[in-house]
Amino acid sequence: MSDAMAADRPVLEAEHVTRVFDVSRPMLARLMAGEKKRMLRAVDDASFAIRRGTTLSLVGESGCGKSTVARMAVGLYAPSAGAMRFEGCELSAARRDAALRRRMNMIFQDPYASLNPRWRVRDIVAEPIRAFRLARGAAVSERVAELLVQVGLSAADGQKYPHEFSGGQRQRVSIARALASEPEFLVCDEPTSALDVSVQAQILNLMKGLQERLGLTYLFISHNLAVVRHMSERLGVMYLGRIVEMGKAEAIFSKPQHPYTRLLLEAIPDLEMVGRARTPVGGEVPSPIAPPPGCAFHPRCPLAREKCRSVRPETARAGEVEVACHAVAEGWG
Amino acid sequence: MSGATASPGRLARAWDSDIAWSFRHSPVALVSGFAVLVCFVGAFGCGFLAPHDPFNLASLSLSNSFLPPVPLKGSSWSFVFGTDDQGRDVLSAIMYGTRISLIVGFAAIAMALSLGIALGLLAGYFGGVTDAVLMRAADVQLSFPSLLIALLVDGIVRALLPRGAQNALELYVLIFAIGIARWPQFARTVRGSTLVERGREYVMAARVIGIGPVRIMASHILPNVLGPVLVLATINLGLAILDEATLSFLGLGLPPTQPSLGTLISNGNNFLYSGDWWITVFPGIVLAGMVLAINLLGDWLRDALNPRLR
């Protein structure tokens, strides 16, 4: 392996990662009713890699396992099968090493739940600094002030409590806290979905600016395709715990291949489509406790054939992207 | 003027807070707050305020025994609430007794509170087997009246102590027994709130940067679960004082050399049928009034802190 390849090594790599949750009833109740254990496959055999300084976005409907991927990426959940690697080091081992753990952090979805209501903002932002001993004494408050200014707040805001801020300002505090540990890799779990549209743009531009200035690597989770297009180099589309299409964001937006991706993109409102009939995405997302056999998307897929109902499609290269779909692989789509 | 409005002092801010406003505008809170204050001042200032020292045997005179309270025939202004069989001033005995009752009550609640908070946080944060074991233990204990538990613990601890040490340690045994009897309620309340807080994103944010479970419980979760527990503690303070009085009344509490309100009521009970009612009725009124005031204060606090009732 050459040096150039080591520098090119992905920051985060997921190899056939699966996460199963036990959602069965308590043991006694289950035994009395004679039920089996109920397992929810939140993420099923997902693989991806994120290159340094880039953004990988994962999109999908609610319940498709995006947030579970996000939490696995920072080690809040351990994968049930498969492996996560951070900087080439197995994730749980990397988490035990404070120097490596410092280099990853997370921005959360709900700006109202992600800040401790009993803590002043200056203590919230200072927590990672103190935890990793990045500064001490007066240097801590200097660094906090610097971070608050960096995210567009003022240094005096450190005195306040979270409830004194608006949603967008709270998300800025969240970002300041995430940056406090001087990370290189940030997992952003729907950081703008709880905000007003006008504020969303501000936060996204802030995040993009920070990425350029600090060379950050993002794993960006969202259900909003417009947001994703603005943010990402690479894009993964998730459906029911599986990544059905993955590749360069522009390639997917310009020429979507998987029927699910096509349906999603068609659903984006745009001015050229005004008044024209749309193909609605029919049906509901099936329960991940009992996913359909074969391709998970077949009950809603306009192209589904017999094979889709029995054989699970493998991920295969199709043009510039990777797609898991029989129709694309065999060319009937 | 601008200086005063720009940065009001701590006192001014406390005066302006929602809680203080609600206190000032609730007649129940004002009256019960005043009653509790009188009890506290009388109890903890008994060394200066009490007209007599009921423990100074030299000052007692049997010729003063069974004096009735003031407006009655044969009473003396020196003994406003009358005297008991030893010639002790009932008012002074009540003041000293209230002090002991309050000390036992506060110490027992402090113990139940720390035990309940610690176990509740553990059960709620770790879940699984820890939660199951701790909460089943709490359930078992809650299925008995707390007084029975206190009796049981009191009996076991007494049996374990050497004979000579029993009287000296009785105060601590009582505190321990009542404290043990009252922890499950606190643990359950704390556990419930902890379960909610544990899943919040601010806890995850702390976990991502590797903050340990003990730090998370103490500095992140505890401040957020403390509100309802403090209300519960206020109401339980009254009940703990009653527990102590009941145990003392039954003769299992404090010895007559260290009379609490319960001991006084129990002593006076012996003379009730000979017509010397004041020896037992006055301590009884003080006990009932104090517990009622503390409970009303707890009720007010619960409502004042409940955002849905604002």
Contacts between the chains, C-beta under 8 A, distances in Angstrom:
chain1	res1	chain2	res2	distance
A	71	B	204	7.6
A	74	B	208	5.0
A	75	B	208	7.7
A	76	B	204	5.9
A	76	B	207	6.2
A	76	B	208	6.6
A	95	B	210	7.1
A	98	B	210	6.6
A	101	B	209	7.1
A	101	B	210	5.1
A	102	B	209	7.7
A	104	B	208	7.5
A	105	B	208	6.0
A	105	B	209	6.7
A	106	B	204	7.4
A	106	B	205	6.8
A	106	B	208	4.9
A	108	B	201	4.1
A	108	B	204	6.9
A	108	B	205	6.5
A	109	B	201	7.2
A	110	B	201	5.8
A	113	B	200	4.9
A	113	B	201	4.6
A	113	B	202	6.6
A	114	B	200	7.8
A	114	B	201	3.8
A	114	B	202	5.4
A	114	B	204	7.9
A	114	B	205	5.9
A	115	B	202	5.7
A	116	B	202	4.4
A	116	B	220	5.6
A	116	B	223	7.8
A	116	B	224	7.2
A	117	B	224	6.7
A	118	B	223	4.0
A	118	B	224	5.8
A	119	B	223	8.0
A	127	B	206	6.9
A	127	B	209	7.1
A	127	B	211	7.5
A	128	B	209	4.8
A	131	B	209	5.1
A	131	B	210	6.5
A	131	B	211	6.0
A	132	B	209	7.2
A	174	B	205	7.8
A	177	B	205	6.7
A	181	B	209	5.9
